[in-house]
């Protein structure tokens, strides 16, 4: 099996390969800077093409790629909806979790529910910020990890559980968006119905 370097590994991600050249260059520069700090190498590589992916460093590479900041204004504005469009992990799961965590409190204590709702509003804003900063990296890391699992089967490279991609299985991006928007409408309707039923 031929050797692979980090530069080629990144290109194995369809999402990364389709990004704008400026975004790709920034991502590569940040990743190179991080790997120069974190990897135990005698000489600092001048490019990602100089770093060979091996059984010894594959786990480190997997970890560092997912934590590279690659900011998206659309990710900040649209949050999970933008993430669902690109099939970024956690998009639907986080939205569902934000709703479900409030329902038991709603059924027990209305005042506590109102307080929790205010906190969850801040949390949903923070979610948009997190997706904007790390959404691209999560998807790139996931796609690369699937590739690495084939290249290094003996290393048991861990891929994300399918549960984090629930609701993003539609092939068309706008179908994924419509599914999430529809889900939000349904969950909001259920919550409103519960509130009216319990407290009038």
Protein Blocks (a to p, Z undefined) as FASTA:
>chain_A
ZZddfklmmmmpmklmmpcfklmmmmmmmmmmmmmmmpccfbdcfbfklpccdfklmmmm
mmmmmmcccddfklmmnmmmmmmmnopghklmmmmmmmmmmmmmmmmommlmmmmmmmmm
mmmmmmmmmmmmmmmmmmmmmmmmmmmmmmmmmnopacddfklmgoilpfblklmmmmmm
mmmmmmmmmmmmmmmmmnZZ
